[in-house]
C-alpha cells in the first residue's frame, strides 16, 4: 500500500515561489557546466562551483568528500532528514551535438591517455537542477522544517558513492530518513518514469587478458593467435543471453573494448577485452558471470593458449532498488506537481546502472530513484508517450552516452528542479506555530 501523506507535509507550491526568476541563471549555469565537463574523480571545477553556490545560498558546506564530492547541509528546525543527490562526472566521448556550448574539453584517463570529454550522460543537468532546488529550499525556509543533505557526488560512472561512504559520510553528516535521486533520460521532456523494487540493473565489468604466442604474420602456424582467440570469445559471448537466459529475464553482455597488436604483420602475444554485464536479479547475475568465465577459459583452452586468461572484475554496481512504499509516495507527489498523465510506472528495470542506492543501503533507509525526460518533444512527434513503455526509445533519438545526447535546457531544468522539490516536500514538515 502507498505510504499515506502526512497531514503536516509541505505542499510543493510554496517551495516553487520565484523559480521563474531563477531559470535564466540556471540555464547559463547548465550551459557552462556542459561546456566544461570533467572525468571521474577530476571534477574540481564543477565541485568548486557547487560548493560556492551552496555557500552563497546559506548552506553548511564540506568539500573533498570521497575525493571531489561536495555535501551541503541545511538544518531548518525539527523534522525529517532528506538526502538529495546529483552526480557530476563527464565521459570520455567527443561531442558531436553542434551546440554553441558544446564541449571541446579533453582530459587524462586512468591509463594516462588524453581523451575528449563530454557530458554525454546528463550529469551537468543533474548538478544544475539540484543547485536550483537548493536555492529554492534556502529561499523558502519559512515554509518548511527539517534538514536537507545535498550530495554532489563524484565519479558515478565508475562508482564514486562508495568512496564517499568510505570517507566517513555516515558519521560526518546528518543521517537521512530518505534518499532521493533522479536521472535525465532520452524520453520526451515533461514525463517521468520510475517503479517500486528494482529500477536499474546491476553492472559487472571484467577486464580479460588473453595470452597467446606471438610471431610473424606470414607464419601463423608457429603462433597461438590471441586476436583469433579474442574474436572467438566475442562471438561466443553473444550466445549467453540468447541461449542461457530465459526470454522473460533481463541480461545484457557487451564487449566494449578489444585491443591487440601494433602492426599488421605481427601476431601479438596478448589481447585484452573489456566486458560489461547487466542483470536485474542475483540469480541471473551469477548465471551470466559463470557463463562468461566458462566461455573465456574454454576458448583459451581450445586455442592452445600457453596459460589461462586473467579475468579481473572492476567497477561493480549493485541493482538499484526503490523502496515500495516510498516510491508510491514519490509518484503521488510528482503527479501532484506535474499533473495526471505525466508520471509513469516503468514495466521493468532500466538496463543502465547506478551507484545511488549505495547511500540508502549504507544508511539502512528507503531510497527512491526516478528518470525524467529531457528530449525535444519534436523527436517524438506522432508517438504516444505511453507506448514508449512497451516499445522503448526510438533509435532516432540520441540516448545517454551518445556523442549527440543533449537535453533541451527548457523546460527540462524547471521540471528537474520541480521533481526534486516535490519529492523532498513529501517528507519535510510545515513550520510549527511561532517558527
C-alpha positions as CSV (number, residue, x, y, z in Angstrom):
1,X,0.0,0.0,0.0
2,X,1.2,3.6,-0.7
3,X,2.7,5.5,2.2
4,X,-0.1,7.9,3.4
5,X,0.9,11.5,3.1
6,X,1.5,13.2,6.4
7,X,-1.1,15.8,7.3
8,X,1.9,18.1,8.2
9,X,3.8,17.5,4.9
10,X,4.7,20.6,2.9
11,X,2.9,21.3,-0.4
12,X,5.4,21.9,-3.1
13,X,3.8,25.1,-4.5
14,X,5.3,27.4,-1.8
15,X,8.7,25.9,-2.4
16,X,8.5,26.8,-6.1
17,X,7.8,30.5,-5.5
18,X,10.2,32.6,-7.5
19,X,11.6,29.7,-9.5
20,X,10.8,31.5,-12.8
21,X,13.2,34.3,-11.9
22,X,15.9,31.7,-11.2
23,X,15.7,29.9,-14.5
24,X,17.8,32.2,-16.8
25,X,20.7,31.9,-14.4
26,X,20.2,28.1,-14.1
27,X,20.3,27.8,-17.9
28,X,23.6,29.8,-18.0
29,X,25.0,27.5,-15.3
30,X,23.9,24.4,-17.2
31,X,25.5,25.6,-20.4
32,X,28.7,26.5,-18.6
33,X,28.8,23.0,-17.0
34,X,28.1,21.4,-20.3
35,X,30.9,23.2,-22.0
36,X,33.4,22.3,-19.2
37,X,32.9,18.5,-18.4
38,X,35.4,16.7,-16.2
39,X,36.3,13.0,-15.9
40,X,35.5,10.9,-12.9
41,X,37.3,12.0,-9.7
42,X,38.6,15.0,-11.6
43,X,35.5,17.2,-11.1
44,X,37.5,20.0,-9.4
45,X,35.9,22.9,-11.3
46,X,32.4,21.5,-11.0
47,X,32.8,20.8,-7.3
48,X,34.1,24.3,-6.7
49,X,31.0,25.8,-8.5
50,X,28.6,23.6,-6.4
51,X,30.4,24.5,-3.2
52,X,30.4,28.2,-3.9
53,X,26.8,28.3,-4.9
54,X,25.7,26.4,-1.8
55,X,27.7,28.8,0.5
56,X,26.0,31.8,-1.2
57,X,22.7,30.2,-0.5
58,X,23.5,29.7,3.2
59,X,24.2,26.0,3.3
60,X,26.9,24.5,5.5
61,X,29.4,23.0,3.0
62,X,32.0,20.3,3.2
63,X,34.3,19.7,0.2
64,X,36.6,16.9,-0.8
65,X,34.3,14.1,0.4
66,X,35.3,10.8,-1.3
67,X,37.8,12.8,-3.5
68,X,35.9,15.6,-5.1
69,X,32.5,15.2,-3.5
70,X,30.6,18.1,-2.0
71,X,28.0,17.9,0.7
72,X,25.7,20.7,1.7
73,X,23.6,20.7,4.9
74,X,20.7,23.0,5.6
75,X,19.3,22.4,9.1
76,X,15.9,24.1,9.5
77,X,14.3,23.1,12.7
78,X,13.0,19.8,13.9
79,X,11.8,17.3,11.3
80,X,13.0,14.5,9.0
81,X,16.4,14.4,7.3
82,X,16.1,14.2,3.5
83,X,19.1,13.4,1.2
84,X,19.0,14.6,-2.4
85,X,21.8,13.7,-4.7
86,X,23.3,14.7,-8.1
87,X,26.3,13.2,-9.9
88,X,29.0,15.4,-11.5
89,X,31.3,13.5,-13.9
90,X,31.5,13.5,-17.6
91,X,32.6,10.8,-20.1
92,X,35.5,10.2,-22.5
93,X,33.3,11.0,-25.5
94,X,33.9,13.5,-28.3
95,X,30.8,15.7,-28.5
96,X,29.0,15.9,-31.9
97,X,25.9,17.9,-30.9
98,X,26.9,21.1,-32.8
99,X,25.5,23.2,-29.9
100,X,27.0,26.6,-29.4
101,X,28.0,25.5,-25.9
102,X,29.3,22.1,-27.0
103,X,32.4,20.7,-25.1
104,X,35.8,20.9,-26.7
105,X,37.4,19.8,-23.5
106,X,40.0,17.0,-23.1
107,X,41.2,15.1,-20.1
108,X,43.6,12.4,-19.0
109,X,42.1,9.0,-18.4
110,X,43.3,6.5,-15.7
111,X,45.7,4.9,-18.3
112,X,47.4,8.3,-18.9
113,X,45.7,8.8,-22.4
114,X,44.5,12.2,-23.5
115,X,40.8,11.8,-24.3
116,X,37.9,14.1,-25.4
117,X,35.4,14.7,-22.6
118,X,31.6,15.3,-22.8
119,X,28.6,15.4,-20.5
120,X,27.1,12.6,-22.6
121,X,25.0,11.3,-19.7
122,X,23.4,14.5,-18.4
123,X,25.2,14.9,-15.1
124,X,25.5,18.6,-15.9
125,X,21.7,18.8,-15.9
126,X,21.6,16.9,-12.6
127,X,24.0,19.4,-11.0
128,X,22.1,22.4,-12.3
129,X,18.7,21.0,-11.2
130,X,20.0,20.2,-7.6
131,X,21.5,23.7,-7.3
132,X,18.2,25.1,-8.4
133,X,16.4,23.0,-5.7
134,X,18.9,24.0,-3.0
135,X,18.4,27.7,-3.9
136,X,14.6,27.3,-3.6
137,X,14.9,25.5,-0.3
138,X,17.2,28.2,1.1
139,X,14.9,31.0,-0.1
140,X,11.7,29.4,1.4
141,X,13.0,28.3,4.8
142,X,9.9,29.9,6.4
143,X,7.7,27.3,4.6
144,X,9.3,24.1,5.8
145,X,11.0,22.3,8.6
146,X,13.6,19.5,8.7
147,X,17.1,19.0,7.4
148,X,18.2,18.6,3.8
149,X,21.5,17.0,2.9
150,X,22.5,17.9,-0.7
151,X,25.1,15.5,-2.1
152,X,27.1,16.4,-5.2
153,X,28.8,13.0,-5.9
154,X,31.9,12.4,-8.0
155,X,32.6,9.5,-10.3
156,X,29.2,7.9,-10.7
157,X,30.4,6.4,-14.0
158,X,32.9,4.3,-12.1
159,X,31.3,4.1,-8.6
160,X,32.0,7.2,-6.6
161,X,29.3,6.7,-4.0
162,X,31.2,4.0,-2.1
163,X,34.2,6.4,-2.0
164,X,32.0,9.0,-0.2
165,X,30.8,6.3,2.2
166,X,34.3,5.2,2.9
167,X,35.3,8.8,3.7
168,X,33.1,8.8,6.8
169,X,29.9,10.0,5.2
170,X,27.7,8.2,7.7
171,X,29.3,9.8,10.7
172,X,30.1,13.3,9.3
173,X,26.6,14.3,8.2
174,X,23.1,14.1,9.5
175,X,21.7,10.6,8.9
176,X,18.9,10.7,6.3
177,X,15.5,9.2,6.7
178,X,15.0,9.0,2.9
179,X,17.4,9.2,-0.1
180,X,16.1,10.8,-3.3
181,X,17.8,10.9,-6.7
182,X,17.0,11.4,-10.4
183,X,18.4,11.0,-13.9
184,X,17.6,12.8,-17.1
185,X,16.6,10.3,-19.8
186,X,16.0,10.4,-23.6
187,X,12.3,10.4,-23.0
188,X,10.1,13.4,-24.0
189,X,10.6,16.4,-21.7
190,X,7.8,16.6,-19.2
191,X,7.4,12.9,-18.5
192,X,8.8,11.0,-15.5
193,X,9.2,7.2,-15.0
194,X,10.0,5.1,-12.0
195,X,8.9,1.8,-10.4
196,X,9.0,0.1,-7.0
197,X,11.5,-2.6,-6.5
198,X,14.5,-3.0,-8.9
199,X,14.6,0.1,-11.1
200,X,18.1,-0.1,-12.6
201,X,20.3,-3.1,-13.4
202,X,23.4,-4.4,-11.7
203,X,26.6,-3.9,-13.7
204,X,29.6,-6.2,-13.6
205,X,32.8,-5.2,-15.5
206,X,35.6,-7.7,-16.4
207,X,39.0,-6.9,-17.8
208,X,40.2,-10.1,-19.6
209,X,43.8,-10.5,-20.6
210,X,44.3,-13.3,-23.2
211,X,47.7,-14.9,-23.6
212,X,49.0,-16.2,-26.9
213,X,52.4,-16.8,-28.6
214,X,53.4,-14.1,-31.0
215,X,55.2,-14.3,-34.3
216,X,55.4,-13.3,-37.9
217,X,52.1,-12.8,-39.7
218,X,53.4,-15.0,-42.6
219,X,53.9,-18.0,-40.3
220,X,50.7,-18.3,-38.1
221,X,51.4,-22.0,-37.6
222,X,54.2,-21.1,-35.2
223,X,52.0,-18.9,-33.0
224,X,48.9,-19.0,-30.9
225,X,47.0,-16.0,-32.2
226,X,45.2,-14.1,-29.4
227,X,43.4,-12.0,-31.9
228,X,41.6,-15.0,-33.3
229,X,41.0,-16.2,-29.7
230,X,39.5,-12.8,-28.8
231,X,37.3,-12.9,-31.9
232,X,36.0,-16.3,-31.0
233,X,35.2,-15.2,-27.4
234,X,33.4,-12.1,-28.6
235,X,31.2,-14.2,-30.9
236,X,30.6,-16.9,-28.4
237,X,29.6,-14.4,-25.7
238,X,26.6,-13.4,-27.9
239,X,25.0,-16.7,-27.1
240,X,25.0,-16.2,-23.3
241,X,21.8,-14.1,-23.2
242,X,20.2,-15.7,-26.3
243,X,20.7,-19.3,-25.3
244,X,21.2,-19.4,-21.5
245,X,18.8,-16.7,-20.1
246,X,15.1,-17.1,-20.2
247,X,13.1,-14.8,-22.5
248,X,11.3,-13.3,-19.6
249,X,14.5,-12.4,-17.7
250,X,16.8,-9.5,-18.3
251,X,20.5,-9.5,-19.1
252,X,23.0,-7.8,-21.4
253,X,26.5,-8.8,-22.3
254,X,28.7,-6.2,-24.1
255,X,32.3,-6.3,-25.2
256,X,33.1,-2.6,-25.2
257,X,36.8,-2.8,-25.8
258,X,39.2,-5.1,-27.7
259,X,42.9,-4.3,-28.0
260,X,45.6,-6.3,-29.5
261,X,48.8,-5.8,-31.6
262,X,50.7,-2.9,-33.0
263,X,51.4,-3.8,-36.7
264,X,49.6,-5.7,-39.5
265,X,52.2,-8.4,-40.0
266,X,53.0,-9.2,-36.3
267,X,50.8,-11.6,-34.4
268,X,50.9,-10.3,-30.8
269,X,51.4,-12.2,-27.6
270,X,48.3,-10.8,-25.8
271,X,44.9,-9.4,-26.4
272,X,42.7,-7.6,-23.9
273,X,38.9,-7.5,-23.7
274,X,36.7,-5.3,-21.5
275,X,33.3,-6.9,-20.9
276,X,30.2,-5.3,-19.4
277,X,27.4,-7.4,-17.9
278,X,23.9,-6.1,-16.9
279,X,21.4,-8.1,-14.8
280,X,18.4,-7.4,-12.6
281,X,18.4,-10.4,-10.2
282,X,21.1,-12.1,-8.2
283,X,20.3,-15.5,-9.8
284,X,20.6,-14.2,-13.4
285,X,23.8,-12.2,-12.5
286,X,25.5,-15.3,-11.2
287,X,24.4,-17.4,-14.2
288,X,25.8,-14.8,-16.7
289,X,29.0,-14.4,-14.8
290,X,29.6,-18.1,-14.7
291,X,28.8,-18.4,-18.4
292,X,31.2,-15.6,-19.4
293,X,34.1,-17.1,-17.4
294,X,33.4,-20.6,-18.7
295,X,33.5,-19.4,-22.3
296,X,36.7,-17.3,-21.9
297,X,38.5,-20.3,-20.3
298,X,37.1,-22.8,-22.8
299,X,38.0,-20.8,-25.8
300,X,41.5,-20.2,-24.5
301,X,41.9,-24.0,-24.0
302,X,40.5,-24.7,-27.5
303,X,43.1,-22.3,-29.0
304,X,46.0,-23.9,-27.1
305,X,46.8,-20.8,-25.1
306,X,50.1,-21.1,-23.2
307,X,48.4,-20.1,-20.0
308,X,44.9,-19.3,-18.7
309,X,43.4,-15.9,-19.2
310,X,43.4,-13.3,-16.4
311,X,39.9,-12.2,-15.5
312,X,39.8,-9.2,-13.3
313,X,36.5,-7.6,-12.0
314,X,36.3,-3.8,-11.6
315,X,33.7,-1.1,-11.1
316,X,30.8,-3.3,-9.9
317,X,27.4,-1.7,-9.3
318,X,24.6,-3.4,-7.5
319,X,20.9,-3.4,-8.6
320,X,19.3,-0.1,-7.7
321,X,16.2,-0.9,-5.7
322,X,13.4,1.5,-4.9
323,X,11.5,1.1,-1.6
324,X,8.0,0.2,-2.5
325,X,6.0,2.4,-0.1
326,X,8.4,5.4,-0.6
327,X,8.1,5.1,-4.4
328,X,4.3,5.2,-4.3
329,X,4.6,8.3,-2.2
330,X,7.0,9.9,-4.6
331,X,4.9,9.0,-7.6
332,X,1.9,10.7,-5.9
333,X,4.0,13.8,-5.1
334,X,5.3,14.0,-8.7
335,X,1.8,13.6,-10.2
336,X,0.5,16.3,-8.0
337,X,3.3,18.6,-9.2
338,X,3.3,17.7,-12.9
339,X,-0.3,16.7,-13.5
340,X,-2.1,13.5,-14.4
341,X,-0.6,11.5,-17.3
342,X,3.0,12.7,-16.8
343,X,4.2,10.1,-14.3
344,X,4.5,6.5,-15.4
345,X,5.4,3.2,-13.8
346,X,8.2,1.5,-15.7
347,X,7.2,-2.1,-16.6
348,X,10.7,-3.4,-16.0
349,X,14.1,-2.1,-14.7
350,X,16.2,0.1,-16.9
351,X,19.2,-1.8,-18.1
352,X,21.5,1.1,-17.2
353,X,23.2,1.0,-13.8
354,X,23.7,3.5,-10.9
355,X,25.5,3.6,-7.6
356,X,22.9,5.9,-6.0
357,X,21.5,3.0,-4.0
358,X,24.8,2.8,-2.1
359,X,23.6,5.7,0.2
360,X,20.3,4.2,1.2
361,X,21.9,0.7,1.7
362,X,24.7,2.1,3.9
363,X,22.2,4.2,5.9
364,X,19.7,1.5,6.2
365,X,16.8,3.8,4.9
366,X,14.5,3.8,1.9
367,X,15.6,5.3,-1.3
368,X,13.7,6.3,-4.5
369,X,15.3,7.0,-7.9
370,X,13.4,8.2,-11.0
371,X,14.0,9.2,-14.6
372,X,12.8,12.5,-16.1
373,X,12.6,13.2,-19.8
374,X,14.9,15.8,-21.4
375,X,14.5,15.2,-25.1
376,X,12.9,17.7,-27.6
377,X,9.2,16.7,-28.0
378,X,9.7,17.2,-31.7
379,X,11.6,14.0,-31.8
380,X,8.5,12.2,-30.6
381,X,6.0,13.8,-33.0
382,X,3.1,11.3,-33.7
383,X,4.3,9.0,-30.9
384,X,2.1,8.4,-27.8
385,X,4.5,8.7,-24.8
386,X,2.6,5.8,-23.1
387,X,3.7,3.4,-26.0
388,X,7.4,4.0,-25.1
389,X,6.8,1.8,-22.0
390,X,6.3,-1.1,-24.4
391,X,8.3,-0.2,-27.4
392,X,11.3,1.6,-25.9
393,X,13.1,4.7,-27.1
394,X,13.2,5.0,-30.9
395,X,16.7,4.6,-32.4
396,X,16.4,8.0,-34.0
397,X,16.6,9.7,-30.5
398,X,20.1,10.1,-29.1
399,X,20.4,8.3,-25.8
400,X,22.7,8.7,-22.8
401,X,26.4,8.1,-23.7
402,X,25.8,9.1,-27.3
403,X,28.0,11.9,-28.7
404,X,24.7,13.5,-29.8
405,X,23.0,13.4,-26.4
406,X,22.0,16.8,-25.1
407,X,18.8,17.5,-23.1
408,X,16.9,20.6,-24.1
409,X,17.5,23.2,-21.3
410,X,13.9,24.4,-21.3
411,X,11.7,23.2,-19.7
412,X,14.0,20.3,-18.5
413,X,15.7,22.5,-15.9
414,X,12.4,23.7,-14.5
415,X,11.0,20.2,-14.4
416,X,14.1,18.7,-12.8
417,X,14.0,21.3,-10.0
418,X,10.3,20.7,-9.5
419,X,10.6,17.0,-9.2
420,X,13.4,17.2,-6.6
421,X,11.4,19.7,-4.6
422,X,8.1,17.8,-4.9
423,X,9.7,14.5,-3.7
424,X,11.5,16.2,-0.8
425,X,8.4,18.1,0.2
426,X,6.6,14.9,1.0
427,X,9.0,14.3,3.9
428,X,9.6,17.8,5.1
429,X,7.1,19.3,7.5
430,X,5.2,22.6,7.8
431,X,6.6,25.1,10.3
432,X,5.1,24.8,13.8
433,X,3.3,27.8,15.3
434,X,5.7,30.5,16.2
435,X,8.5,29.4,14.0
